[in-house]
């Protein structure tokens, strides 16, 4: 079974989890409300409509690389988040009107996917809650407003410097809006609803402060895991390159390791740089035209979007280098390539590695190739000095291979 087939099977399992969660939630609420068979069927039809819309959005967003910035995902995290929300929705059904903590839906779902899917799934839960509990227009309007306003602020939770402030704001929204809409409905302030709103406010704060970051980090790790997987010795493209050309393989593994070490020291995305360093010349392995072919195979192999972009910016031939990571990979690859060429053509008089690195990188810098990458002069000089001292280059040039 190929990797793509495995990913496809996991996506099917994810869709099954979602539809089963829908059916279970609808069945439970319909049973509690003692609905007739005709209404059960109507509710299942509504489930089907929402399910088809959610599936379409998930596939559409995946192909646009809008889920974890990646065109390849199993959807298992989304399905798990949906299942958790289904359990919360079932529990909320037994709470008084107007005080159901529906802010939990966008907090959980945005933690595992993106804005579009978060809105669709959250709307499903509030729709079923309101439909099956005979809520009025005020309550439905409240829950829609909580989802829309809440999601706008939930997105700010990704920014570490605003995390605490946004959590406090979300808890205040969860406290004040239910009280306000409840007053619109009854023109009285009920103590029970005030107490429930206060409890919901605390719950929203706790989950947004502690749970969201873990969920979001897991989504980011999905990309990082992918970057690590495609560098494994057992990965098909690594095996293919090793069989295709030992010199190309040694070049790729050397550039990858140096990029990783340099990126760590500079505070850049080390896993991305390692993967980009290895696959930077994938177009040369696969055939002409190098850049277009490299991008084609990178997309076919479902590489993360940031990696595909670096490959598309190979030596700035078709697109300018647009990130610091792209600049770093180019610097390392160009340096190793130049040293390898001169090593094979070296005369008896020899040559100075340090001087050659300075000259090569200064020439590239003066050409303006890094101008749009955001790489500062200080970072450029740091990379240059690290390359001068890099032992892995010496190992490659000596023919001893590259150690870990």
C-alpha positions as CSV (number, residue, x, y, z in Angstrom):
1,X,0.0,0.0,0.0
2,X,1.4,3.4,-1.0
3,X,1.6,6.3,1.3
4,X,-1.1,8.2,-0.6
5,X,-3.4,5.3,-0.3
6,X,-2.8,5.1,3.4
7,X,-3.6,8.8,3.8
8,X,-6.8,8.3,1.7
9,X,-7.9,5.5,4.0
10,X,-7.3,7.6,7.0
11,X,-9.5,10.3,5.5
12,X,-12.3,7.9,4.9
13,X,-12.1,6.8,8.5
14,X,-12.2,10.5,9.6
15,X,-15.4,11.0,7.5
16,X,-16.9,7.9,9.1
17,X,-16.1,9.3,12.6
18,X,-17.8,12.6,11.7
19,X,-21.0,11.1,10.3
20,X,-21.3,8.6,13.1
21,X,-20.9,11.4,15.6
22,X,-23.7,13.3,13.8
23,X,-26.0,10.3,13.8
24,X,-25.3,9.5,17.5
25,X,-25.9,13.1,18.6
26,X,-29.1,13.4,16.5
27,X,-30.4,10.1,17.8
28,X,-29.8,10.9,21.4
29,X,-31.4,14.3,21.2
30,X,-34.4,13.0,19.2
31,X,-34.9,10.2,21.7
32,X,-34.8,12.6,24.7
33,X,-37.3,14.8,23.0
34,X,-39.5,11.7,22.1
35,X,-39.9,12.7,18.5
36,X,-41.8,10.7,16.0
37,X,-40.2,8.6,13.3
38,X,-40.9,11.3,10.6
39,X,-39.0,13.9,12.6
40,X,-36.1,11.5,13.2
41,X,-35.9,11.1,9.4
42,X,-36.0,14.8,8.9
43,X,-33.2,15.3,11.4
44,X,-31.1,12.7,9.6
45,X,-31.6,14.5,6.3
46,X,-30.3,17.7,7.9
47,X,-27.3,15.7,9.2
48,X,-26.6,14.5,5.6
49,X,-26.8,18.0,4.2
50,X,-24.3,19.3,6.8
51,X,-22.1,16.3,6.4
52,X,-21.8,16.8,2.6
53,X,-21.0,20.5,3.1
54,X,-18.4,19.7,5.7
55,X,-16.8,17.0,3.6
56,X,-16.6,19.3,0.6
57,X,-15.1,22.1,2.6
58,X,-12.5,19.7,4.1
59,X,-11.4,18.4,0.8
60,X,-11.5,21.8,-0.9
61,X,-9.4,23.4,1.9
62,X,-7.0,20.5,1.9
63,X,-6.3,20.9,-1.8
64,X,-5.8,24.6,-1.3
65,X,-3.3,23.8,1.5
66,X,-5.4,25.7,4.0
67,X,-5.3,23.0,6.7
68,X,-2.0,23.0,8.5
69,X,-0.5,24.7,5.5
70,X,-0.4,21.3,3.9
71,X,-2.1,19.5,1.0
72,X,-1.8,16.2,2.7
73,X,-3.6,15.5,6.0
74,X,-5.4,12.5,7.4
75,X,-8.3,14.6,8.9
76,X,-8.1,12.5,12.0
77,X,-7.5,15.6,14.2
78,X,-10.5,17.3,12.7
79,X,-12.6,14.2,13.2
80,X,-11.5,13.9,16.8
81,X,-12.3,17.5,17.5
82,X,-15.7,17.0,15.9
83,X,-16.3,14.0,18.1
84,X,-15.4,15.9,21.3
85,X,-17.7,18.8,20.3
86,X,-20.5,16.2,19.8
87,X,-20.1,15.1,23.4
88,X,-20.1,18.7,24.6
89,X,-23.2,19.4,22.5
90,X,-25.0,16.4,24.0
91,X,-24.2,17.7,27.5
92,X,-25.3,21.2,26.6
93,X,-28.7,20.0,25.6
94,X,-29.6,19.4,29.2
95,X,-28.6,22.9,30.3
96,X,-31.1,25.8,30.5
97,X,-31.7,27.9,27.5
98,X,-29.4,30.8,26.7
99,X,-26.5,29.6,28.9
100,X,-25.1,26.8,26.7
101,X,-21.3,27.4,26.3
102,X,-21.3,27.2,22.5
103,X,-18.0,29.2,22.5
104,X,-16.3,25.9,23.1
105,X,-17.2,24.8,19.5
106,X,-15.0,27.4,17.7
107,X,-12.3,27.1,20.3
108,X,-11.9,23.4,19.8
109,X,-12.5,23.3,16.0
110,X,-10.2,26.2,15.1
111,X,-7.6,24.4,17.2
112,X,-7.6,21.5,14.8
113,X,-8.5,23.1,11.4
114,X,-9.2,26.5,10.0
115,X,-11.8,29.3,10.0
116,X,-14.0,28.0,7.2
117,X,-14.4,24.5,8.7
118,X,-14.7,25.9,12.2
119,X,-17.7,28.0,11.2
120,X,-19.5,25.1,9.4
121,X,-19.0,22.6,12.2
122,X,-20.0,25.1,14.9
123,X,-23.1,26.1,13.0
124,X,-24.1,22.5,12.8
125,X,-24.0,22.0,16.5
126,X,-25.8,25.2,17.4
127,X,-28.4,24.5,14.7
128,X,-29.1,21.0,16.1
129,X,-29.2,22.3,19.7
130,X,-31.7,25.0,18.8
131,X,-33.8,22.9,16.5
132,X,-34.3,19.9,18.8
133,X,-34.7,22.0,22.0
134,X,-37.3,24.3,20.4
135,X,-35.2,27.4,21.0
136,X,-36.6,30.8,19.9
137,X,-35.0,33.3,17.6
138,X,-33.2,35.2,20.4
139,X,-31.4,32.1,21.5
140,X,-30.4,31.1,18.0
141,X,-29.2,34.6,17.3
142,X,-27.2,34.5,20.5
143,X,-25.4,31.3,19.6
144,X,-24.7,32.5,16.0
145,X,-23.2,35.7,17.4
146,X,-21.1,33.8,19.9
147,X,-19.6,31.6,17.2
148,X,-18.9,34.5,14.8
149,X,-17.5,37.0,17.4
150,X,-15.8,34.2,19.3
151,X,-14.1,32.8,16.2
152,X,-12.8,36.3,15.3
153,X,-11.0,36.5,18.7
154,X,-10.1,32.8,18.9
155,X,-7.8,33.3,15.9
156,X,-5.8,35.8,18.0
157,X,-5.0,33.0,20.4
158,X,-2.3,32.0,18.0
159,X,-0.3,35.1,19.0
160,X,1.5,34.3,22.2
161,X,1.8,37.9,23.4
162,X,-2.0,38.3,23.3
163,X,-3.0,34.9,24.7
164,X,-4.0,35.8,28.2
165,X,-5.8,39.0,27.1
166,X,-7.8,37.1,24.5
167,X,-8.7,34.3,26.9
168,X,-10.1,37.0,29.4
169,X,-12.0,38.7,26.6
170,X,-13.6,35.4,25.4
171,X,-14.7,34.6,29.0
172,X,-16.3,38.0,29.3
173,X,-18.1,37.5,25.9
174,X,-19.3,34.2,27.2
175,X,-20.6,35.9,30.3
176,X,-22.2,39.1,29.0
177,X,-23.9,38.1,25.7
178,X,-26.0,35.2,27.2
179,X,-27.2,37.6,30.0
180,X,-28.0,40.3,27.4
181,X,-30.0,38.0,25.0
182,X,-31.8,36.4,27.9
183,X,-32.9,39.8,29.0
184,X,-34.1,40.6,25.5
185,X,-36.2,37.4,25.7
186,X,-37.8,37.7,29.2
187,X,-37.1,41.3,30.2
188,X,-35.8,40.0,33.6
189,X,-32.5,39.0,35.0
190,X,-32.7,35.5,36.4
191,X,-30.3,34.4,39.1
192,X,-30.0,30.9,37.7
193,X,-28.9,32.1,34.3
194,X,-26.5,34.5,35.8
195,X,-24.8,31.7,37.8
196,X,-24.7,29.4,34.7
197,X,-23.2,32.2,32.6
198,X,-20.5,32.8,35.2
199,X,-19.7,29.1,35.3
200,X,-19.6,29.0,31.4
201,X,-17.3,32.0,31.5
202,X,-14.8,30.2,33.7
203,X,-15.0,27.1,31.5
204,X,-14.4,29.1,28.4
205,X,-11.3,30.7,30.0
206,X,-9.9,27.5,31.2
207,X,-10.3,25.7,27.8
208,X,-9.1,28.6,25.7
209,X,-6.1,29.1,28.0
210,X,-4.9,25.5,28.4
211,X,-6.5,23.4,25.6
212,X,-6.4,25.6,22.5
213,X,-2.6,25.9,22.5
214,X,-2.2,22.2,22.8
215,X,-4.6,21.6,19.9
216,X,-3.0,24.2,17.7
217,X,0.5,23.0,18.4
218,X,-0.6,19.5,17.4
219,X,-1.8,20.9,14.1
220,X,1.6,22.5,13.5
221,X,3.3,19.3,14.5
222,X,1.4,17.6,11.7
223,X,3.5,19.6,9.2
224,X,6.8,19.1,11.1
225,X,6.2,15.3,11.3
226,X,5.7,15.3,7.5
227,X,9.0,17.1,7.1
228,X,10.7,14.5,9.3
229,X,9.1,11.6,7.6
230,X,10.3,12.5,4.1
231,X,13.9,12.5,5.3
232,X,13.8,9.0,6.8
233,X,16.1,6.4,5.2
234,X,13.1,4.3,4.5
235,X,11.2,7.0,2.5
236,X,10.8,6.1,-1.1
237,X,12.4,9.2,-2.6
238,X,15.4,8.9,-0.3
239,X,15.9,5.3,-1.4
240,X,15.4,6.2,-5.0
241,X,18.1,9.0,-4.8
242,X,20.6,6.7,-3.1
243,X,20.2,4.2,-5.9
244,X,20.2,6.8,-8.6
245,X,23.5,8.6,-7.7
246,X,25.7,8.2,-4.6
247,X,27.3,11.7,-5.2
248,X,23.8,13.4,-5.5
249,X,22.7,11.6,-2.3
250,X,25.8,12.7,-0.4
251,X,25.3,16.2,-1.6
252,X,21.7,16.2,-0.6
253,X,22.3,14.8,2.9
254,X,25.2,17.2,3.5
255,X,23.2,20.2,2.5
256,X,20.3,19.0,4.6
257,X,22.3,18.5,7.7
258,X,24.2,21.9,7.4
259,X,20.9,23.7,6.7
260,X,19.4,22.1,9.8
261,X,22.3,23.2,12.1
262,X,22.4,26.7,10.6
263,X,18.7,27.2,10.9
264,X,18.7,26.2,14.6
265,X,21.4,28.7,15.4
266,X,19.6,31.5,13.5
267,X,16.2,30.7,15.0
268,X,14.7,29.7,11.6
269,X,12.5,26.7,10.8
270,X,15.1,23.9,11.1
271,X,12.9,21.0,10.0
272,X,11.8,22.9,6.9
273,X,15.4,23.9,6.0
274,X,16.6,20.3,6.5
275,X,13.9,19.0,4.1
276,X,14.4,21.8,1.6
277,X,18.2,21.2,1.7
278,X,17.7,17.6,0.8
279,X,15.1,18.1,-2.0
280,X,16.4,21.4,-3.3
281,X,17.7,19.6,-6.4
282,X,14.9,17.2,-6.9
283,X,14.3,18.7,-10.4
284,X,17.8,17.7,-11.4
285,X,17.1,14.1,-10.4
286,X,13.8,13.9,-12.2
287,X,14.6,15.7,-15.5
288,X,14.2,18.9,-17.5
289,X,13.0,21.6,-17.0
290,X,14.5,21.4,-13.5
291,X,12.4,23.9,-11.6
292,X,9.0,23.0,-13.1
293,X,9.8,19.3,-12.8
294,X,10.9,19.7,-9.2
295,X,7.7,21.6,-8.3
296,X,5.6,19.0,-10.1
297,X,7.0,16.0,-8.1
298,X,7.0,18.0,-4.9
299,X,3.2,18.5,-5.3
300,X,2.7,14.9,-6.4
301,X,4.4,13.7,-3.3
302,X,2.2,16.0,-1.2
303,X,5.1,18.0,0.4
304,X,4.1,20.8,2.7
305,X,3.4,24.1,1.0
306,X,6.4,26.0,2.4
307,X,8.8,23.2,1.1
308,X,7.2,23.4,-2.4
309,X,7.7,27.1,-2.4
310,X,11.4,26.8,-1.7
311,X,11.8,24.3,-4.4
312,X,9.9,26.6,-6.8
313,X,12.5,29.4,-5.9
314,X,15.4,27.2,-6.9
315,X,18.4,29.5,-7.4
316,X,15.9,32.3,-8.1
317,X,15.5,31.1,-11.7
318,X,11.7,31.3,-11.9
319,X,10.8,33.1,-8.7
320,X,12.8,35.3,-6.3
321,X,13.8,33.9,-3.0
322,X,11.0,35.1,-0.7
323,X,12.0,33.7,2.8
324,X,15.0,33.5,5.0
325,X,14.7,29.7,4.8
326,X,14.9,29.8,1.0
327,X,18.0,32.1,1.2
328,X,19.7,29.8,3.7
329,X,19.1,26.7,1.6
330,X,20.4,28.5,-1.5
331,X,23.5,29.7,0.3
332,X,24.4,26.2,1.6
333,X,23.6,24.4,-1.7
334,X,25.5,26.9,-3.8
335,X,28.5,26.7,-1.5
336,X,28.7,22.9,-1.3
337,X,28.2,22.7,-5.1
338,X,31.0,25.1,-5.8
339,X,33.4,23.4,-3.4
340,X,32.6,20.0,-4.9
341,X,33.3,21.3,-8.5
342,X,36.6,22.8,-7.5
343,X,37.5,19.7,-5.6
344,X,37.1,17.6,-8.7
345,X,39.1,20.1,-10.8
346,X,41.8,21.0,-8.2
347,X,45.3,21.5,-9.4
348,X,48.5,20.5,-7.6
349,X,48.7,24.0,-6.2
350,X,45.4,23.5,-4.3
351,X,43.0,26.1,-3.3
352,X,41.8,27.9,-0.1
353,X,38.4,26.8,1.1
354,X,37.8,29.7,3.4
355,X,38.6,32.3,0.7
356,X,36.5,30.5,-1.9
357,X,33.4,30.5,0.4
358,X,33.9,34.3,1.1
359,X,34.2,35.0,-2.6
360,X,31.2,32.8,-3.7
361,X,28.8,34.2,-1.1
362,X,29.9,37.8,-1.7
363,X,29.2,37.4,-5.4
364,X,25.7,36.0,-4.7
365,X,25.0,38.8,-2.2
366,X,26.1,41.5,-4.6
367,X,23.8,40.0,-7.3
368,X,20.8,40.9,-5.1
369,X,19.4,37.4,-5.0
370,X,18.7,37.7,-1.3
371,X,17.1,41.1,-1.3
372,X,13.5,39.9,-1.1
373,X,14.2,37.1,1.4
374,X,14.3,39.2,4.5
375,X,17.7,37.9,5.4
376,X,19.7,40.5,7.2
377,X,23.3,41.2,6.6
378,X,24.2,40.0,10.1
379,X,22.4,36.7,9.4
380,X,24.2,36.4,6.1
381,X,27.6,36.9,7.8
382,X,26.7,34.4,10.5
383,X,25.8,31.8,7.8
384,X,29.1,32.5,6.0
385,X,31.1,32.0,9.2
386,X,29.3,28.8,10.0
387,X,30.0,27.4,6.6
388,X,33.7,28.2,6.9
389,X,33.9,26.2,10.1
390,X,31.5,23.4,9.0
391,X,33.1,20.0,9.3
392,X,30.5,18.2,7.2
393,X,31.8,20.0,4.1
394,X,35.3,18.7,4.8
395,X,33.9,15.1,5.3
396,X,32.1,15.4,1.9
397,X,35.1,16.7,0.1
398,X,37.4,14.1,1.6
399,X,35.1,11.4,0.3
400,X,34.4,9.9,3.7
401,X,30.7,10.5,3.6
402,X,28.7,12.5,6.1
403,X,28.4,11.4,9.7
404,X,25.4,12.1,11.9
